[in-house]
């Protein structure tokens, strides 16, 4: 019951359980409060319990709640998985990806780029190409395959050729087409 109250933002219910019952909750309470952007509830758990969480930061990244992520970084033994960047990429939250790159050890897997391409988030794919080291051609291919216009296809091709040129895979004369 406490987990559900946390997920739905009912701090008064959580406090009632704490005062009247043998108070128990699982890590899901904090995870789901973070997922729903209930920072006041996350803070309450930190101040009033042994504070346990598993994937709160990942959930906040998935929903685009940078404020939650920053709070966890500043106030807890910060932990996240590669899924946080994956979720942010899949949903198009570039600000969150940039924050992870600038403020953490930046863990991600190429499937984050795959999903961003699949969902048409060219701004995310472009950022990964310009700000990380990976072989991008197969990922850009998804952008090309899913492009909704010739303009987007040209942007994807320009992105691939430019990245390959920076890597030394294409000579300057090869770029003239």
N, C-alpha and C positions, 0 to 999 in steps of 0.2 A: 504494500500500500504506500509506503514511504517513497519507493522508487517512482511510482505513478504520480504521486503528488509533486515530486521534484520535476518530473518531465513536463508537467502541465502548469508549473509556476505557482503552486499553492503552498507558500511558505507557512501560512497560518496552520495548515494541516500538519506539516512536518513538525512544527513547534509543539502542536498538541500531542502528537505521538511521542515526542521527546519528553514532555512533561508528565504524561499520564500512563505510558506503557513501558514495557521492557524494550526500549528503542533499538531497532535493528534496521539496517539498510544494506544494500549491496553497492558495489562500484557503479552499477547502472544508474543509480540516482544522480550522481555527479555527471556521469557521461551524458545522460539524457537532458539534464539541466543545461549543460554546455551546448548540446545539440539544438536546444530551443532558445538559446541566448538568454537564459535566466541567470545572469551573473550574480544577482543578489543571493540566489539559492546556492550557487557554487561557493560564494564567500561564506555564507552561513555554515555550510558543511566544513569548510576549512577552519572556521573559528570554533565550532561546537562539537566536532567529532574527530575520530582518528584519520579522517580524510583519505579515502581511497578512490582511485580512478584507474581506468585502463585505456580507454580510447576517446576521452573527452576532447583532446586537441584535434584528433582526426575528425571527429564529428563536427567540431566548430569549423574546421577548414572546409568540410563538405558543404556546410550551409552558408559559408561566407562571413563568419563572425570573427573578424580579426581582433576585435576588442577582447574576446574570450581567450584567444590564443596568446595575445600579449599578456593578459593577466596571469595565465598559467606560467608563462616564461618568467615573469617578474616575482611570482609568489609561491611557486612550488618547485619540487624536484622535477623539472620539465621533462616530459617524455612524449614522443610521438613516433609513428611508423611511416614507412614510405607511402602508406595509403593517404596521409594528409595531403601530400603534394599531388598525388593521383586524383583525389576528389576535387581539389582546387582546379587542377588542369581540366578535368572533365566538365566542370561546371563553369569554367571561364573566369575564375577569380585570379587574375594576374597579380593584383596587389598582395594576395596571400602568398603566392609563389615567390614573389620578390622578397617579401618579409622573411620567409624561410631561408632564402639564399643569403640574405644579409645578416640574419640573427642566429642561425643554427649551423650545424654541420651539413645541412642540405642533403638529405637522403631522398632519392627518387629512383624510379625505374623507368625504362623506356615506354612501358605501357601507359604512363601518364601522357606522354607525347602522342601515342597512338590514339588514346581516347579524346584528347583535345582535337586532333585532326579529324577523327570520326564525327565529332560534334560540330565541326566547322569553326573552331576557335583559332583562326589563323594568327591572331595576336599572341596566343599562348605558344603556338608552334614557332612563330618568328622569334619570340623571346628565348625559347630554349635553344634555337639554332644560334642566336647571337650571344648567348650568355653561358652556355655550357659546352662541354666537349662530348660529342657523340656523332655517330654516322647517321645523317638525317635523311638520306634519300628515300628509304622505304617508308619513313613516316610522312614525308612530304607527299609521297605517292597517294596516300589516303586523302590528303587535302585535295589533290588534283582530282581524284576519283569522285570526291564528294562536293566539288565546287559547283556552285549554282549558277555560275556565269563564266564567260570567257575572261572577264576581267580578273576574277579570283584565280582562274587557272594560270593566267600570265603572272600574277603575283607569286603564286606557288613556284612556278618555274624559275622566276627571277631569284627567289629566295634560295632555291637549291643551287643554282649556278653560282650565285654570289658566295654561298657557303663553301662550295667545292673549290672555288677560286682561292678563297682565304686559306683552305687546307692544302692548296697546291695540287689538287686533283685535276684542275682544268687550267690550260694556259690561257693567257689573255686573248690570243687569236681564236681559240676555241669558243670564246664567249660571244664572238661576233656572228650572229645568225640572221 
